[in-house]
Amino acid sequence: MHGPLSEIGLIEVLQLLERGRRSGRLRVIGPVNSVPHTLRIRDGLLVAIEPDADDAALTKALIRRAEMAPGDSPDLDPVPIAHREAVRERLARQALVVMLHWDHGRFDFEAGPVPDGPLSWSSDALVLDLVATESRRAELREALDEWRLIVERCPADRMPPDAPVSLEALDWRIIDAANGLRDVAALAAHLVEPIEEVGARLRVLEAAAILHLRHPEPEVRQSGDRAPPLDSPEQSIERLRARLRHVPGDGMAWRALGLAEVGAGHFDRAVAAWTAWQEAVPADAETAQALVDAAHTMMEALRESRD
């Protein structure tokens, strides 16, 4: 079984495999510049996602979260099983959120026996869970001003709540990275953590009077209350690319880069920028895809007008 994702979505493919209780490897290739993913299916259930949630990816995630030292045993023994499998599930869900939004690319299913894996996910249950996750992300995004709130330490005169808060490992990393300059999106990109998880913990830390979330300062206008001259598209492109080299998780910068490329007449580069946005910020995948589709429509219209 194989075909383009433009004709049948990944979730429909998974549902068909579950209904037929099929076993095998489902290879998925998304838009331009995306890496191939392999989903292992056993008796219709999703049991593994490679390379996104294999042992190598899990080890990198644990090291990044300072929960495992680089020199620790490669068999993950130092980390409790329950915790490392929870992290693995988080990696797998993060990868699936991106893949389920793809409507460009293709899938190829090769039937055959496969070994058991660390997951055991039904496609129907997965859909319900991802819908709940998307709703939670949307609520957080609105509460945190589209991820634009600046994160800083609480002032000393802020009174802590009566009940103490129990801090998690991610909380300590957030506190350490809160420098009063990064907004929520940049902080999540710096930590290489899902933005909705960082956002949820930020709200807890703010309620505990540990961190403070504030709106960014308005841009200062030049003398005479005149706005500064606008950049040319080429200048904007260079400035935005420089920004993204330092903060690759800045979704607004990816969006602006694509628009600047359109302004310069580079529709193919705009599509590449918005596709990279989908990979960098899975929470924005739907918005980015809408812009990709619009760019393809404009490109097609231009071709027809030339013909």
Backbone hydrogen bonds, N-H to C=O, Kabsch-Sander energy under -0.5 kcal/mol:
donor,donor_aa,acceptor,acceptor_aa,energy
3,G,107,F,-2.1
5,L,105,G,-2.1
6,S,105,G,-0.5
7,E,4,P,-1.3
8,I,4,P,-1.4
13,V,9,G,-1.8
14,L,10,L,-2.5
15,Q,11,I,-2.2
16,L,12,E,-2.3
17,L,13,V,-2.2
18,E,14,L,-2.1
19,R,15,Q,-2.6
20,G,16,L,-1.9
21,R,18,E,-1.2
22,R,17,L,-2.4
24,G,41,I,-2.6
25,R,110,E,-2.3
26,L,39,L,-3.0
27,R,25,R,-0.7
27,R,108,D,-3.0
28,V,37,H,-3.0
29,I,106,R,-2.7
34,S,31,P,-1.8
37,H,28,V,-2.5
38,T,50,E,-3.4
39,L,26,L,-3.1
40,R,38,T,-0.6
40,R,48,A,-2.4
41,I,24,G,-3.0
41,I,39,L,-0.5
42,R,45,L,-2.7
44,G,22,R,-3.0
45,L,42,R,-2.0
46,L,121,W,-2.4
47,V,40,R,-2.7
47,V,45,L,-0.6
48,A,40,R,-1.0
50,E,38,T,-2.9
53,A,49,I,-2.0
54,D,51,P,-0.9
58,L,54,D,-2.4
59,T,55,D,-2.6
60,K,56,A,-2.1
61,A,57,A,-2.2
62,L,58,L,-2.4
63,I,59,T,-2.3
64,R,60,K,-2.6
65,R,61,A,-1.9
66,A,63,I,-1.5
67,E,62,L,-2.8
68,M,62,L,-0.8
72,D,69,A,-2.2
76,L,73,S,-1.6
79,V,76,L,-1.5
84,R,80,P,-2.4
85,E,81,I,-2.3
86,A,82,A,-1.4
87,V,83,H,-2.2
88,R,84,R,-2.3
89,E,85,E,-2.4
90,R,86,A,-1.8
91,L,87,V,-2.3
92,A,88,R,-2.5
93,R,89,E,-2.7
94,Q,90,R,-2.2
95,A,91,L,-2.1
96,L,92,A,-2.3
97,V,93,R,-2.5
98,V,94,Q,-1.2
99,M,95,A,-2.2
100,L,96,L,-3.0
101,H,97,V,-0.5
101,H,98,V,-1.1
102,W,99,M,-1.4
106,R,29,I,-2.4
107,F,3,G,-2.6
108,D,27,R,-2.2
109,F,1,M,-3.5
110,E,25,R,-2.7
110,E,108,D,-0.5
111,A,109,F,-0.6
112,G,23,S,-2.0
119,L,47,V,-2.5
121,W,46,L,-2.3
126,L,122,S,-2.3
127,V,123,S,-2.2
128,L,124,D,-1.8
129,D,125,A,-2.2
130,L,126,L,-2.7
131,V,127,V,-2.3
132,A,128,L,-1.9
133,T,129,D,-2.2
134,E,130,L,-2.7
135,S,131,V,-2.1
136,R,132,A,-2.3
137,R,133,T,-2.5
138,A,134,E,-2.4
139,E,135,S,-2.2
140,L,136,R,-2.4
141,R,137,R,-2.8
142,E,138,A,-2.0
143,A,139,E,-2.4
144,L,140,L,-2.2
145,D,142,E,-1.4
146,E,141,R,-2.7
147,W,141,R,-0.6
148,R,144,L,-0.7
148,R,145,D,-1.8
149,L,144,L,-1.2
150,I,214,R,-3.4
151,V,182,R,-2.5
152,E,150,I,-0.5
152,E,212,H,-2.4
154,C,210,I,-1.9
158,R,155,P,-1.7
167,L,165,V,-0.7
172,W,168,E,-1.5
173,R,169,A,-1.5
174,I,170,L,-2.4
175,I,171,D,-2.8
176,D,172,W,-2.2
177,A,173,R,-1.7
178,A,174,I,-1.1
178,A,175,I,-0.6
179,N,177,A,-1.1
180,G,151,V,-1.9
184,V,149,L,-1.3
185,A,147,W,-2.0
187,L,183,D,-2.6
188,A,184,V,-2.4
189,A,185,A,-2.1
190,H,186,A,-2.5
191,L,187,L,-2.2
192,V,188,A,-1.0
193,E,188,A,-2.0
197,E,194,P,-0.6
198,V,194,P,-2.0
199,G,195,I,-2.7
200,A,196,E,-2.1
201,R,197,E,-2.1
202,L,198,V,-2.2
203,R,199,G,-1.6
204,V,200,A,-1.3
205,L,201,R,-2.6
206,E,202,L,-2.3
207,A,203,R,-2.1
208,A,204,V,-1.5
209,A,206,E,-1.8
210,I,205,L,-2.6
211,L,205,L,-1.5
212,H,152,E,-3.6
214,R,150,I,-2.1
214,R,212,H,-0.5
222,Q,226,R,-1.5
225,D,222,Q,-1.1
226,R,222,Q,-0.6
226,R,223,S,-0.6
236,S,232,S,-2.7
237,I,233,P,-2.6
238,E,234,E,-2.2
239,R,235,Q,-2.5
240,L,236,S,-2.8
241,R,237,I,-2.6
242,A,238,E,-2.0
243,R,239,R,-2.0
244,L,240,L,-2.5
245,R,241,R,-1.5
246,H,242,A,-1.0
246,H,243,R,-0.7
247,V,243,R,-2.7
250,D,247,V,-1.7
251,G,249,G,-1.3
254,W,250,D,-1.9
255,R,251,G,-2.4
256,A,252,M,-2.6
257,L,253,A,-2.6
258,G,254,W,-2.1
259,L,255,R,-1.9
260,A,256,A,-2.6
261,E,257,L,-2.4
262,V,258,G,-2.1
263,G,259,L,-2.3
264,A,260,A,-1.5
265,G,262,V,-1.7
266,H,261,E,-3.2
267,F,265,G,-1.0
270,A,266,H,-1.9
271,V,267,F,-2.3
272,A,268,D,-1.9
273,A,269,R,-2.4
274,W,270,A,-2.6
275,T,271,V,-2.2
276,A,272,A,-2.2
277,W,273,A,-1.9
278,Q,274,W,-1.6
279,E,275,T,-1.5
280,A,276,A,-2.6
281,V,277,W,-2.9
284,D,281,V,-2.3
285,A,282,P,-1.7
288,A,284,D,-2.8
289,Q,285,A,-2.5
290,A,286,E,-1.9
291,L,287,T,-1.5
292,V,288,A,-2.2
293,D,289,Q,-2.8
294,A,290,A,-2.0
295,A,291,L,-2.5
296,H,292,V,-2.4
297,T,293,D,-2.2
298,M,294,A,-2.3
299,M,295,A,-2.6
300,E,296,H,-2.4
301,A,297,T,-2.2
302,L,298,M,-2.3
303,R,299,M,-2.2
304,E,300,E,-2.3
305,S,301,A,-2.3
306,R,302,L,-2.0
307,D,303,R,-2.2
